[in-house]
Amino acid sequence: MNKFSWYEAKSVEDAIQQVNSTVSEQLYESTQDAAIFKSGGVDVFDWIKEGLLKPQKIINIRNIPGLDKISFNTKDGLRIGANVTLAELASNQEVKEKYMALHQAVNHAATPQLRNMSTLGGNIAQRNRCWYFRSAEHHCFRKAGDRCFARHSETGENENHAIIDNGSCVSVHASSISTALMAFNATVMISGEDGKTKKISMDDFFVRAGQDIVMETILKSKEIITEIILPAPGKNTRSAYIKQVARESYDWSLGDVAVVMETSGNTCRSASIVLGAAAPVPFRSGQAEKAMEGKDINAQNAAAAAEAAMSVARPLSKNGYKVPLFKSIIKQAILDIT
Ligand SMILES: Cc1cc2nc3c(=O)[nH]c(=O)nc-3n(C[C@H](O)[C@H](O)[C@H](O)COP(=O)(O)OP(=O)(O)OC[C@H]3O[C@@H](n4cnc5c(N)ncnc54)[C@H](O)[C@@H]3O)c2cc1C
């Protein structure tokens, strides 16, 4: 672990003035004198302890006043400050009553100890968990190397990797909470150097690996997430979330799905269906959404939507099991909506 200095940011503006790089840029370029943000520190210190990230300065944004609030009203919807911890979100009554899929996603993420440390801003900006990307011995595309080790049909350990949109990097995004945030059409508020705040939909916040191998999000170095906002649900909005893991106590997702529906009786008026751990970034399944719209919510239609979602799957050598896994959890989540 390298030596670094520590800076306590006093405000959003102060933090932006101090920072000069993102973790993603550092992992790719390894430039000297990097000053990077740390919130809960769970992901940042993992990289530093591995020796893959050697910042000169850590800017602690965890204690910036005002970024730790959760509020709800029917006009603005649910506003979650970037420094709200996953534990705070998990126990919030408004989230449990109005955003069931988010409540379920947060409660199934990591462990209670990790949820106490982790912030929502850090969660959506964390990097993927591909073991080659996280290994100092493997110089993959995302670390300015010349190959993808996971893709190799014989030697690639790709059990946990992408089955959709895997033409370039085949990692899957680590934030299972983003699956639910995207299904609720959340927006991310980002403050920049010019003092302006931009509002980005979750769909546009993530960057597909084929578009840019360096970044998984659009975040640039002089930008900070301040809030995540979910629109107020309608009277007939219902939702559900399912995450499949290898170990129930805590684990990264093998596959997860969030379903948010506008319903009329037992009919689906419109659907928002997002898959996690299927593609390099959370994947909105337009195929499943279309298959459900205007249809009754029953086992037959839910199974047809799950089939449609998997029509675009192209598994790698060792992750073919994910196709039936997703078919099963998509169908179940549609039938589970409350
Ligand atoms: C064993 C284990 C299991 C886990 N399981 C899950 C899981 O199942 N599902 C899941 O979703 N997560 C899971 N996590 C992730 C974890 O819960 C944290 O959310 C995540 O590691 C980062 O949160 P953090 O607040 O510590 O971020 P940090 O480590 O502080 O930061 C992460 C990244 O975000 C940037 N950043 C932080 N805040 C901001 C901001 N406001 N603006 C701009 N950039 C910012 C940092 O510079 C850094 O690049 C797991 C982690 C571990 C170690």
The ligand as an SDF file (V2000), in Angstrom:
LIG
                    3D

 53 58  0  0  0  0  0  0  0  0999 V2000
  -17.7300   -8.6270   -0.1440 C   0  0  0  0  0  0  0  0  0  0  0  0
  -18.5240   -7.5360   -0.8000 C   0  0  0  0  0  0  0  0  0  0  0  0
  -19.7850   -7.8240   -1.2740 C   0  0  0  0  0  0  0  0  0  0  0  0
  -20.5350   -6.8170   -1.9010 C   0  0  0  0  0  0  0  0  0  0  0  0
  -21.7690   -7.1320   -2.4220 N   0  0  0  0  0  0  0  0  0  0  0  0
  -22.4670   -6.1970   -3.0860 C   0  0  0  0  0  0  0  0  0  0  0  0
  -23.7250   -6.5330   -3.6850 C   0  0  0  0  0  0  0  0  0  0  0  0
  -24.2190   -7.6480   -3.5980 O   0  0  0  0  0  0  0  0  0  0  0  0
  -24.3840   -5.5510   -4.3710 N   0  0  0  0  0  0  0  0  0  0  0  0
  -23.8940   -4.2960   -4.4870 C   0  0  0  0  0  0  0  0  0  0  0  0
  -24.5350   -3.4490   -5.1060 O   0  0  0  0  0  0  0  0  0  0  0  0
  -22.7120   -3.9490   -3.9350 N   0  0  0  0  0  0  0  0  0  0  0  0
  -21.9910   -4.8640   -3.2380 C   0  0  0  0  0  0  0  0  0  0  0  0
  -20.7920   -4.5170   -2.6760 N   0  0  0  0  0  0  0  0  0  0  0  0
  -20.3110   -3.1260   -2.8650 C   0  0  0  0  0  0  0  0  0  0  0  0
  -20.3120   -2.2860   -1.6020 C   0  0  0  0  0  0  0  0  0  0  0  0
  -21.5170   -2.4500   -0.9010 O   0  0  0  0  0  0  0  0  0  0  0  0
  -20.0820   -0.7640   -1.8460 C   0  0  0  0  0  0  0  0  0  0  0  0
  -21.2590   -0.1470   -2.2950 O   0  0  0  0  0  0  0  0  0  0  0  0
  -19.0560   -0.4140   -2.8510 C   0  0  0  0  0  0  0  0  0  0  0  0
  -17.9240   -1.2370   -2.6640 O   0  0  0  0  0  0  0  0  0  0  0  0
  -18.6180    1.0630   -2.8160 C   0  0  0  0  0  0  0  0  0  0  0  0
  -19.2470    1.9220   -1.8790 O   0  0  0  0  0  0  0  0  0  0  0  0
  -18.4040    3.0000   -1.0620 P   0  0  0  0  0  0  0  0  0  0  0  0
  -19.3230    4.0190   -0.5080 O   0  0  0  0  0  0  0  0  0  0  0  0
  -17.5060    2.3260   -0.0830 O   0  0  0  0  0  0  0  0  0  0  0  0
  -17.5700    3.6830   -2.2230 O   0  0  0  0  0  0  0  0  0  0  0  0
  -16.0040    4.1020   -2.3300 P   0  0  0  0  0  0  0  0  0  0  0  0
  -15.1460    2.8940   -2.2530 O   0  0  0  0  0  0  0  0  0  0  0  0
  -15.6970    5.2220   -1.4210 O   0  0  0  0  0  0  0  0  0  0  0  0
  -16.0320    4.6600   -3.8030 O   0  0  0  0  0  0  0  0  0  0  0  0
  -16.3060    3.8430   -4.9240 C   0  0  0  0  0  0  0  0  0  0  0  0
  -16.0580    4.6530   -6.1940 C   0  0  0  0  0  0  0  0  0  0  0  0
  -16.9960    5.7130   -6.2960 O   0  0  0  0  0  0  0  0  0  0  0  0
  -16.3730    6.9850   -6.3450 C   0  0  0  0  0  0  0  0  0  0  0  0
  -17.2670    7.8460   -5.5890 N   0  0  0  0  0  0  0  0  0  0  0  0
  -17.7570    7.6250   -4.3480 C   0  0  0  0  0  0  0  0  0  0  0  0
  -18.6750    8.5720   -4.0430 N   0  0  0  0  0  0  0  0  0  0  0  0
  -18.7590    9.4070   -5.1120 C   0  0  0  0  0  0  0  0  0  0  0  0
  -19.5260   10.5740   -5.3980 C   0  0  0  0  0  0  0  0  0  0  0  0
  -20.4120   11.0720   -4.5360 N   0  0  0  0  0  0  0  0  0  0  0  0
  -19.3490   11.1780   -6.5910 N   0  0  0  0  0  0  0  0  0  0  0  0
  -18.4520   10.6700   -7.4930 C   0  0  0  0  0  0  0  0  0  0  0  0
  -17.7000    9.5780   -7.2790 N   0  0  0  0  0  0  0  0  0  0  0  0
  -17.8680    8.9450   -6.0980 C   0  0  0  0  0  0  0  0  0  0  0  0
  -14.9720    6.7640   -5.7510 C   0  0  0  0  0  0  0  0  0  0  0  0
  -14.0240    7.6700   -6.2270 O   0  0  0  0  0  0  0  0  0  0  0  0
  -14.7060    5.3460   -6.2390 C   0  0  0  0  0  0  0  0  0  0  0  0
  -14.2940    5.3590   -7.5760 O   0  0  0  0  0  0  0  0  0  0  0  0
  -20.0210   -5.4890   -2.0160 C   0  0  0  0  0  0  0  0  0  0  0  0
  -18.7320   -5.2090   -1.5260 C   0  0  0  0  0  0  0  0  0  0  0  0
  -17.9790   -6.2160   -0.9340 C   0  0  0  0  0  0  0  0  0  0  0  0
  -16.5980   -5.8780   -0.4590 C   0  0  0  0  0  0  0  0  0  0  0  0
  1  2  1  0
  2  3  1  0
  2 52  2  0
  3  4  2  0
  4  5  1  0
  4 50  1  0
  5  6  2  0
  6  7  1  0
  6 13  1  0
  7  8  2  0
  7  9  1  0
  9 10  1  0
 10 11  2  0
 10 12  1  0
 12 13  2  0
 13 14  1  0
 14 15  1  0
 14 50  1  0
 15 16  1  0
 16 17  1  0
 16 18  1  0
 18 19  1  0
 18 20  1  0
 20 21  1  0
 20 22  1  0
 22 23  1  0
 23 24  1  0
 24 25  2  0
 24 26  1  0
 24 27  1  0
 27 28  1  0
 28 29  2  0
 28 30  1  0
 28 31  1  0
 31 32  1  0
 32 33  1  0
 33 34  1  0
 33 48  1  0
 34 35  1  0
 35 36  1  0
 35 46  1  0
 36 37  1  0
 36 45  1  0
 37 38  2  0
 38 39  1  0
 39 40  1  0
 39 45  2  0
 40 41  1  0
 40 42  2  0
 42 43  1  0
 43 44  2  0
 44 45  1  0
 46 47  1  0
 46 48  1  0
 48 49  1  0
 50 51  2  0
 51 52  1  0
 52 53  1  0
M  END
$$$$
